[in-house]
Amino acid sequence: MDPNSQQSGNMEEVKIFDPSILPPCLDQIDLAYSDSDVLSENHCVNEDHRMPSDPEGLLDSADPTSEESNQPQEPSSTDMQKLDIDDDRPLCAGGSETDSGKASEDSALVDNGQDDSSEFVVTVLARGKMEEQGMGMKGASSPLCDTPLGPPSHRNEDVTAESWRQHRKHVFVLSEAGKPIYSRYGSEEALSSTMGVMMALVSFVQSGDNIIRSVYSDEHTVVFMQRGPLVLVSVSSSRQSEQQLRNELLYVYNQIVSMLTQASITRIFEHKKNYDLRRLLAGSEKILDGLLDLVDSDPSLLLCAVHCLPLASSLRDSLSQILQKAITPNLVFSILIAKNQLLTIVQEKMVIDDARLEPADLHLLLNLIGASSAFQAGEIWTPICLPSFNPDCYFYAYISYLDPPECTVCLVLLSTDKEAFYSVAECKRKIEEAMQAQNALNAISKAHSYSVSQVGVSDLRHFMYKPFDVPDNHRQLTQFTSPEMEAPYGSEEEQTRLLDLYRDMHSRIHSTSRPLKLIYHVAERETLLAWVTSKFELYTCFSPLVTKTCAINAITKLLRWIKKEEDRLFIRYPPKYSTTPNPSKSSRDGH
């Protein structure tokens, strides 16, 4: 649709805004490098020494150095136009390069296709009110950098201090050449020697035709994971298993892939092995920080399942029907989120036949949305890769909150067509009108997580339940339910302690060497019982004096309650819709 043809309503207010409100790797970029020196239109791509005596030595080798300064770009704010980046500018708005050769090199490194010959420019749009708030104004600072929604960044922490070494868990990302890419605590520059030691360990073991997986000491577990040209390392003093730490590293890797795609990362390092990937990821540290905070506090990532907001089945069905009717060609997923929990999701029929949306991809999407208040300011159109679905291609996400200024209900529409902003925005308008007509937002605002007391089982303090016996399970989005954490788990410290107990039970249930089906564990302050069957996976927490027999009887009552409430707790029958996608823009194959 021609932008100049827009007549009235919200569409008149759509303007280009300062791309620095998003991580630069999600910014508009000219993709100029390919074997044939042509540019791509299609978003889809098919491409396939001695070790220290203990892992603590990894934390002793930090050598702080000065940090590089980054200056923000000043993009054009011309209304209703694409943002083209000149060849002598860097890809990332989060930093500027004085060397135009480096900027050209960045342009040449990231490419998302080979066959089509037109330009690929990601356009990010928002309502005009963003300019009123200073987000579209020249010189406006990035809310991603200035308006953190989570705890303060540890980017400037002194890596020689004892407090740095005492962190419960460190995560490092580096390239095969030993170039630092990310560190959860402290700056990457200050940790360059530490990461050099890590890469030396990896290389030393590889020289003997082996792969280093983990190193153990009395107090720390060090887990290594290599994915293509990236090496990820977790140094943990928690009681988590190696597999759990490895899964967390996989989340970090996939979050990076969600911003750049796996194919682009591979091509970058094939072209230049010592490339500094921070030049493309500058400004996205808060996204990775937020992900690791989620990993520590949200059991949905441990269970690899999505937490649905409890909702009357009639209201959930009504919302699903609204999404089902607002469709446009190449729209493949319509997702409604409230209070960081899933309300409903509607999928295009052909996508369901091909593959399902994995919980991990939805977790990454939710984390991206929660990383910056910029998403609350208007309509956002941005590329996003879903690594579990296809790590080598972009979808295009339309993100808009439906209840400003509270911003608790978020609509996400995923398309395979980068030019579909206006048609997808029209879908949002229809959804908004239908929800207003049914007073749905008011009903959603009254929906809350439930208390464990509503279950009516004495001595039950908390539980996590993941069903397997759901209709059409192999195509369903894996879900789980859990009540709010209440006394005695009201404090952050107590919640962390309970989650640690759950993690320990989870690792024993899913042990690769000796998996268990039923665990009854008496801890110092509570009693826990974990149980996995062909129909469900369940973790329960009781008061400390509950016997095994009483716990099993209580679980029987709990299962009856869940069965009675399942239509309110879960999306049982996710609706589908049918569009007529452009055959050249397949959501899966990229042909």
N, C-alpha and C positions, 0 to 999 in steps of 0.2 A: 504494500500500500504506500502510495506517495505521501510523505509526511506533510506536504503543503496542502493536501486535500482535507486535512482534519478541520472540522468546522466549529464544534462547540464542546461544552462539558469539560471534564477533566483532561481530555486529550489535548485541549488547547494549552494546558498548563505544562505539558511535558517539555522538559528542557534538558540539554546536556549539563551535567554537573561535574564538579571537580573530581576526577577519577581517583584522587588520593584518598577518598573516603573508603576505598576498598583496597585490599592487598594488591600491590602492583602487579602480581602475577595474574590477577583477575582483571586487570586494567585492559583498556583497549590496546591492541598491539598489532603492528604490521608484521606479518610473518613472511619473510622474504627468502628463506633459504630452502632449496631443494636441489636434488641432483640435476634437475632440468632447468634450474633458475626461473621457475615459474611460481606463482602464488596460488594458494588454495582457497576454494570456496566451501568445500564440504567439510563439515566438522569431524567426520569420521575418518579414522586412520587404521589401517591394518598393517602391522610390522612385527611383523614379527622380529744365635742370639739368645738370648736367654730370656726366659719368662720371669717376671717378678715373683717373689716367694708368696705373696698374697695379693688379692685384688685391690687392697687398699693402696698399693703402690701407684695405681692409676690415678688416685686422687691427690697424690703427693707431688706429681710432676708438673703442676700448673705453673705457668710462667707468664704473668700478666704483661701485656704490651699495650701500646696506645690504640684506641679505637679509631676507626675511620669515620669521618663526618659525612653525612648525607644531606644534600640540599634538595628540596622538593622541586619538581617540575612545575611549570605554569602552563597548563593546557588551555586551549581555546574553549570559550563557553558559548560559541555561536549556537543559536537555537536550531533544533531540528536538523542537525547535520552530523555526519560521521566524524569521528576524530581520527585524522590521519597523522601518523608519526613519521617525521622525516628520517631519512637513513642515518643522519648524524646524531640522533637522539637515542638514549638508552631505552630499553623496553620498559623498565620499571620506573614508575613515577616516584617511588620512594627514595631515589638517589640520583645524582647527576654524575656524569663522567666528563672529566676535562679532556680526555683522550677520545676524539671522535672515532678512532679506529676501534676502540672497545665498544662504542655504541653500535657501530655497524656490525661488529662481530655478534653482539647480542641479537640484532635483528636477523642475522643469518642463522642463528643457532636453533631458534624455535620455529617449528613448522608443523602444521597439522594436516597435511595432505600432499599428494603428489600429482594427482591426475587433472584437477581442474585448474583453470588459468586465470581466474579473477581474484581480486584482492580478498584477504580475510581480515576484516577489521571488527573487533568486538565493540559494540556500542553500548554504553551504559547510560540509562536514562532515569530521570526522576521527576517528580512533580515540581512545578515552579516554586512552591513554597520552600523548597530546599535552599533556593537563593535567598529567600527572606531570612532564613536561619543562618546564612553565612556559609552554607556548604558549597554553593556554586560560585562563590565570589573569588575573584583572583586574589591569591595570597591566603585564602582560608586554610586553616590547619586541618589535618586529617583527624576525624573523630576516632578512627581506628587507633591512632597514636595518642590522642588527647583525652578520650572518653572511655577508659577501660571500664568494662562491666564487672570484671572479676577483681581478684586481689592485685595489688601493685606488682609490677614487673620486677624480676630479680636480675634484669639484664646487667645492671651495674654493680652487682655484688662482688665483693673482694674474694677472689678464688683462693687466696692464700690464708684466709681467715678460718678458724676452727669451725665457725658457724656454717661455712659453706660445706665443709666435709661432713657435718652432722645432718645434712638433709637426708630424709628417709629414702629418697630415690632420685638418682640422676639419670637423665637421658641425653645421649649425644648422637648427632648425625654428622657423618663426614663422607667425603668422596674416597674412591679407591686411591687417589693420589695423596690422601691425607689432608685435603683441604677441609677446614671446619665449615659446617653448614648450619648447625643449630645446637644449642645447649640450653637445657631447661633453666639452669642457674649459672650466672656469670656470663660474660661476653665471650664470643667464639674466639676473638683475637687473643684474649688472655689465656685461653685453654688450648691454644694451638699445639703446644708441646705435649699436653696430656693426650690429645687426639693423635698426635704422632706416635706416642707409645702404643695406643690402641691399634693403629694401623700396622705398626711393627709386629705386634702379636699376630694379627690376622695374616700378614705376609709370611711370617716365620712358619706358621703351621701350614699355609698353602704351599710353601716350598717343598714340603714333604708329602704332597698330594693328599692332604687332609683338610678338614674344615674345622675351625674352632667354633664351638657352640656355647660353652660356658666355662667359667672359672669360679671355684668356691673357696671361701675362707670361713673362719668362725663367725664373722659378723656380716659379711657381704656375699652377694651372688652377682656375678657379672655375666650377662647374657649378650651374645653377639648374633646379629642377623644381617646377612648380605642380600640385597635385592638389586640385581643389575649393578650399576656403578656406585650405588650407595651402600654404606655400612652404617648400621644402627647399633648402639650399645646402651644397655641398661645396667646401672650399678645400683643395687638395691639392698637395703638392710631390713626390708620387710620379710614376712614369712611366706611370700608368694612363691609359687612353684616356677620352675624354669619355663614351662609352657605358658603360664599366665603372663609372665614378663615378655615372652616372645610374642604373644598375641597383642600386647600393648604396643610393642615396637611395630608390629604390622599395622596397627591403627595409625601410628605416626607416619609411616611410609605412605599409607593410602591417603592420608590427609595431604601430603605433599603432591602425590599423584593427582588428587582431585583438583589441584590448582594448575598443574603443568601438563598432565597426561604422561603416562609411562613411555609412550613412543617419543615424545619430545625430550624427556630426560635422557633416554638412550642415545638419541641423535646428538644431543649436546656433548656428551662425553665421548662419543665416537669421533666427533669433530675435534675436540680439544679435551684431553684427559685431565688436565689440571684446571679446568674451568671453575670459577668461583660461583657456585649456584646461589649464593646469597644475593647476587645482583638481580636475580629474578624473584627471589623470595623476600626481599627487603620489605619490611612492614607487615609481614605475615606471622611474625613471632607470636603475637597475641592469639592467633588461631591455634597454633601448636601448644602454647601455654594452656589455653582454655581446654583443649582436648585432653591434656594430661591431668588437669584438674577434674575433668569429667571421669576419667579412668579411675581416679582415686575415690570419687564420691558417688558415682552413679552405677548401681548394680546392673543396669541394662547392658553395659559394655561387657561385663563379666559373663552374663548369660547369653550374649549375642542375640538379644531380643528387644523388641520395642515396647515401651510402656504406654498403654492407651489410657486416656482420661476416662474414668467411669462416667457413663452417659446413658440416659434412657434410650433403649433400642429404637423407639419411635423417632426420637430426635436425631439419632445417628443415621438412621435410614433416610430421614428427610434431608439431612445435609448431604448425604451421598447422592441422592437423586438430583439435588441442585448442581453438584459438580458434574454429574453424569450428563446433564442437559446442556451445559456450557462447554462446547467443544469446538475445535477448529482443526484443520488438517495439520498433521505432524505433532499434535499435542499427545504426549504419551503417558504422563503422570499428572494427576491433580491431587494435591496433598493439603489437608487442613490441619493446622497445629494450634493447640491452645495450652498456655502455661507450660510450654516445653514438653507436652505430651501429645500423642497422636489422637486426633479426633476421627478422621476418616481418610481413606486413600482410594482413588479411582484410577484404574489402569486401562490403557488401550488394549483391546482384545488380542491383537497380533503380538503385542509385547508379552502378554501373559503366556501365549502359546510358545514364545521363544525363550523367555527366561523371567524370573521373578526379581523384584527389587529386594535386595538383601538388607537386613537390619543395619549392618555396618555402614552401608551407603547412606541410609537415613540418619544414622548417628553423625556422620561427617557433615551432612547437609545441615542438621540442627546446630552443630557446633559452629559452622561457618556463620549461620544467621545470628547466633548469640554472641559472636566475637566482637561486634561493633554496633553501636546505637545508630549508625548510618542507615541500617536497614529499616529503622523505624520512621525515617523521614519522608518516604515517598515510595515510588514504584522503581524497583531495581531490575535491570536486565543484565545478566552476567553469565559467562560460561562456567560450567561446573562439570567435572568428570566424575562419574560414579565407578570407582575402580573395580568393585566386585561384579558389576554388570558388564562393563567394558573399559579396561584401563587405558585404552588408546584413543578414545574419542571424547568430545565434549557434547553435553546437552546444553541447552540454554534455559536458564532459570529466571522466571518472572517471580519476584518476591515482593509481597505487599502486606502490610498489616491492615486489618479491617476495622480495628477499634481504637484509632488514635484518640486521645494521647496515651491511653492505658497500654496499648500495644501488647496485648496478651494473645490475640487471635491472628495467626499468620497464614496467608495463602501462598502456596508454592505451586507454580505451573511449570512443568518441564516440557520443552519442545526440542525437536531435532533440527529445526529451521532457524538459523541465526537472524533471518529477516522477519521473523514472525511477531515482533514486539507488539505492533498495533492490533493484530488479530487476537493475540493472547490477552492483551490489556482489555479488549472488548469482552472476552470471556470473564475476566475479573469483574467488569462492570455488571454483567448479567448475574453473576454469583452474588455480588453485593446487593443488588436490587431484590433478588429472591430471598436472601437472608433477612433483609429489612422488612419485607412483606410478611414474613413468618415470625418476626421478632426473635430470630434465632440467636443473635448476639447476646440478648438479655438472658436467654435460657442457658447459653454457654457460660456466661459470667457466674451463674449460680452453681455450676458443676464444680465439684471439688473431689480431691482424693478422699478415701474413706478411712475411718479409724478402725483399728483392730477390734475395738469393743463392739463394733457392729456385727462381727462374726458370731459373737455369743459363745465363745469357747473360753472357759476359765483357764487362767494361768498362761494363755497364749499371748506373747508379747509382740511378735512380728513374724512375717513369713514372706517367702518369694515363691511364686507358682508359675511354671511354664508348661502349658499344655502341648501335647503332641497329637491328640486325637481330635483334630479339627477338620472340618470338611475340606477336601481337596488339599490336604496338608502340604504336598510337595510343591504347590504353587502359592501357598499362603505366606504372608509376611509373618515371621515368627514373633510371637507376642508373649508378654508375661504380666502378671499383676502382683501388686504389693501394697500394703497399707502405708500410711504415713508413719514415720518413726516418732514415737512418743516416749514419755518417761518410762523407764530410766534412760532412754537414748535420745534425750532432747538436745544435748550439747554436741558440738562437732567432734570432740574427743571421743565421746561414747559411741557416736555413730560410726566413726572410723574403726573403733575397737570391734563393734558388731560386724562390720563389713569384713574385717580381717578374719573373724571366725567363719563367716560364710565362705570366704576365699579358701580357707584351709579345708573346709568340708568339700568345696567344689573341686579342689585339686585332687582330693582322695577319691571322689566319685569318678572323676575323669582321668585317673592315673593310667598312663600307657602301659605300665608294667603289671599293675594289680588293681584294676578298677573295682569299686565296691557298689553294691546296690542299695544298701541300707547302713547308715551310720548313726549311732546313738552316742552323743558326746556330752559328758558332764564337765562344764567349765567352772571357773571359780565363782562367777556371778550369775550364771544361767545354764540351762540345759538345752542342747540343740539336737535336732533329728533331721537328717537328710535322707531322701528316698527318691530313687529314680526307677521308673517302670517304662513299659512301652507306651504308656498313655500320658505320663507327666514327669516333670522334674520338680521336686519340692524341697525347700529349705525352711525349717521352722525354728523358732526360738521361744522357749518357755521359761518360767520362773525356776530357780535352781533346784527345788526339791521334787520336781516332777519325775516319776519313775518311767521306765520304758513302756510299760503297759498303759499307763495313763496317757503318755505322749501319743501312742498309736491310736488310742480311743479318741483323743482330741483331734488327731488328723482325720479320722473318719468323719467327724462332725464338720471339720473344715472343708473337706472335699464335697460334702453335701451342700454346704453353703455356696461354694464356688459354682457348683453345677446349677444351682438355682439362680445365681446372679450372672451367669456367663454371658448372656446377651448384653448386659450392662457393662461388663468388664472387658470384653473383647470385641473385635471386629470379626464376626463369624463368617459372613458371606460378603467379601469385598466386591462391590459392583464393578462392572466393566462398561466401556463405551466403545463405539466403532467410529473411526474417522477414515478418511481416504488419503493416507500419506502419499507424499511424492515418492515414487519408487527409488529415485536417486538418493534419497536421504534415509536409508534404512536405519532404524534405531539400534540395530545389532551388528549388521555385517558391514556397513559402510560402503556398499556397492551402489 
